[in-house]
Amino acid sequence: MSGNFTEANMPLELFSQWLADAEAKEPNDPNAMAVASVDENGLPNVRMVLLKDYSAKGFVFYTNFESAKGHELLKSEKAALLFHWKTLRRQVRIRGKVSVVSNEEADTYFDSRARGSRIGAWASKQSRPLEGRFALEKAVAEYTAKFNIGHIPRPDYWSGFRVEPQEIEFWHDRQFRLHDRVVFKAVENGWEKTQLYP
């Protein structure tokens, strides 16, 4: 198994190794991550989403901007992410600044989704009250008819967020809860690495 973080000097390279390990070992959604935000009352919110891209610029996921997380992230421009790979007994925590991906990135990803998922993006008023399942099914039927043939455009309210990490912590389970932890903090022109007590 790759990814000895006590020897790692760059967090993105280590994350790539750990994600590859998860893709080989985790039975479901190795790219699943929790996204934490804060609402207008200062209360935290957390939910699971799927990582769709990552690079030195940050970690990307897509959502409806009119959802609770969309409103919260657009307002605060900050988020925390958590990957937990139970099979590997590892987790990665990320905190950072949030920005919106380019229209070109959002269009490209939206066009790669299954047709039903693209129709669902139009039909779902995410996070808002639903009077009954029939209302959702009716909206899906209406948009299926509307986009019966040809290209389904991306809704204006549907796009992606990029979390630019300011801090990335790697955690690996050890016997007697004497876990390995190392945190990378962004500094000018690089990263500062610190090992932590468990």
N, C-alpha and C positions, 0 to 999 in steps of 0.2 A: 504494500500500500504506500502510495507516494505522500509527500507533504509533511516532512519533519519541520515544524515551524520554529523550533529552536535554532535551526540553521538558516531560516529564511530571512532575506533582507528586504524583499519587496512584497507588499501585501497582495497586489493583484496577481502576481505569479503564484503565490501560495493559494489564493482563492481559486484560481484556475485548476490547480492540482486537486484541491478538496472537492470542487464541483465535479471534476472528472471521476473521482472516486465515488461520489454519490450517484452519478449517472450509471456507474457500473454495479452498484450495490443496493441502492434504495429501490423498493418495489414500485412506489408511486410518487410521481411529481418531485424528482430531486431538485427542481428549480423553484419549489414552493418556498415562500418567505412571508413572514409576518411584517406588516407595515403599520407603524404606530404614528399617530398624529394627535393633535390637541384641538378640541372644539372651542367655540366662542366663550364657554364658561371655564376654560382651563382644564376640563376633564379629558383624560387620555382616551383614545380610541385605538383599537388594534384589530386587524383582520388579515386573512391570508390572501395573497395574490401570487402570480407567477412571474418570476424574473424572465424577461424576454431578450435582454441584451445587456452586456456590460463591457466596459473598456476603461482606459485611464480617465475618461471623462465622467464615469459614474455608472450606476446600476439603474436599468430602465424597466418600467412596467407600464401597462396601459389600463385606462379606466374611463368611466363617464365622469366628466368634470362637474356635472350637476349632482353627483352623488355626495354623500357625507364626506368621504375621504377627499373627493375632488375639491369641495369648498374649503375644507380644513387645510389642505396642502397648498392651495393657491393663496390662502390668506397668510399662513405662517411662513411658508417657503422653507420649512424644516421637517425632517422625518427621521425615524429610526427604523432599521430593518433587522430581522432576525432569521437566519437559516438554522434549522435544527435537523440534523441527520441522525436519527435515533439508531439506525443500524450501525453506523460508524462511530456513534458515541462522540459526536462533534457538534459544535455550533459556532456560528460567526455572527457577531453583532456589528452593525454599521450605523453611524450617526452622521448626518450631514445636511447640506443645503439642497433645496429642491428647485429644479427649473423644468420648464416645459420643453419637450423635444420639438424638433422642427416639423413643419407640415409635411415635408418630404419623407421624414422618418415615419411619421404617423400614417401617412397614406400607404407607404410600402408595407408596413406591418398589417394594417387593416386589410389590404388586398390579399394578404397571405392567409387570412383566417378562413375557416370553413364558411360556406354561404349562409348556413343557418345561424352562425355566430354573428355574421355581419347584419343579418336581418334582426337578430336579437338586440343588437346595439341600438337600432332604431326603435324597436318596440318597447324596450324596458325603460321606465322612468325611475332609474335606479335610486334606491334609498327612500323613495316617497311612498305614501300609503297606497296599498293595492286593495280595491274593493272586493276582489275575488279572483280566483285563477282564470275564470272565463274572460275577464277583462284583458289579461295578458295574452291569452290565446287568441282573442279577437284582434288585438293589435298585431300579433305575429302574422295572422292571416291577411290583414290589411296590407302590411308591408311586403309580404310574400307576393301578393297580387300586384302591388305597385312596382316592385322590382322583379317582375316575372321573368324578364329577358334582359340580358346584358349586365353591364357593370353596376355594382352597388356602391355608391359614393360613401365616403366617410362622413358621419355627422359632424358638424362644427363643434359640438360639445364633447366629442370623444377623441381623446389623444393620449399622449404618454407623459409620464414624469421621469426625470432623471435625478437620482440622488447622488450628489457629488460628495464622496466620503471625506469627512474631516477626522474621523476616527474609525478604525477597524480592529475589532478584538477577536482573536481566535482562541477557542476553548476545546480542550480534549480531555475526556474522562480518564481518570486514573484510580487505582485501587485506594480504598480508605478515604475517598473524596479529596485526595491530594492531587487535584487536577492540574494540568498544564494550561497556563494562560499567558498570552502575549498580546500586547496592544500596540498598534501603529498609529501615531498621530501625525497629521499633515503639518509640515513645517515648510518654510521657504525652500524651494528647490528639492523637495524630497519628503522623507518620512523619518520620524523618530520612533525607535522601537524600544519597548520596555516590557520586561517579564514581570508578571504580577503574582502575588500570593493567591492560592485558590480561594 
